[in-house]
Amino acid sequence: MCGIAGFSLDPESSVDRTLAAQALLAGIAERGADAVGYAHRGEGGMRVTKLRGGASALLDELEVPADTLQALIHVRDFTKGHPDIEANNHPIRHGSVVGV
């Protein structure tokens, strides 16, 4: 089981990106407790963060820059691929492609 959330915003949007990502993470937290991660893209490029543990491992540390236009948030309970191996956790990056 896993939880997937995300947003895509207009550059002129006044939405607080960090609060939006935290709200989405809190909303999917019950869907997975073994790994958590998020990716965001803005003027500074793409950034991917992954941690072992559930949403509480990331909720207070999650920070999304104000210039972020898109973000993906993911939590997972592992069924295949142990979460101690970072490559098994999401978001997954392959070159310029990031997905869940």
TADAGI-V940206 format. One record per backbone hydrogen bond with DSSP energy under -1.0 kcal/mol. CO is the residue of the C=O (numbers start at 1). NH is the residue of the N-H. E is the energy in kcal/mol with one decimal. If there is no record, write none. Layout:
# TADAGI-V940206
co | nh | e
CO | NH | E
CO | NH | E
This chain:
# TADAGI-V940206
co | nh | e
1 | 77 | -2.8
3 | 75 | -2.1
5 | 73 | -3.1
7 | 71 | -2.2
10 | 13 | -2.3
16 | 20 | -2.3
17 | 21 | -2.4
18 | 22 | -2.6
19 | 23 | -2.4
20 | 24 | -2.3
21 | 25 | -2.6
22 | 26 | -2.6
23 | 27 | -1.9
24 | 28 | -1.3
28 | 31 | -2.3
29 | 32 | -1.4
34 | 53 | -2.2
35 | 76 | -2.4
36 | 51 | -3.2
37 | 74 | -2.9
38 | 49 | -2.9
39 | 72 | -2.5
40 | 47 | -2.2
41 | 69 | -3.0
41 | 70 | -1.4
42 | 45 | -1.8
45 | 42 | -1.5
47 | 40 | -2.1
49 | 38 | -2.5
51 | 36 | -2.5
54 | 57 | -1.9
55 | 58 | -1.9
55 | 59 | -2.6
58 | 62 | -2.1
65 | 68 | -1.8
69 | 9 | -3.2
70 | 41 | -2.4
71 | 7 | -1.9
72 | 39 | -2.4
73 | 5 | -2.4
74 | 37 | -2.5
75 | 3 | -2.4
76 | 34 | -2.2
76 | 35 | -1.5
82 | 85 | -1.8
85 | 88 | -2.4
86 | 89 | -1.9
92 | 99 | -2.3
94 | 97 | -1.9
97 | 94 | -2.9
99 | 92 | -3.1
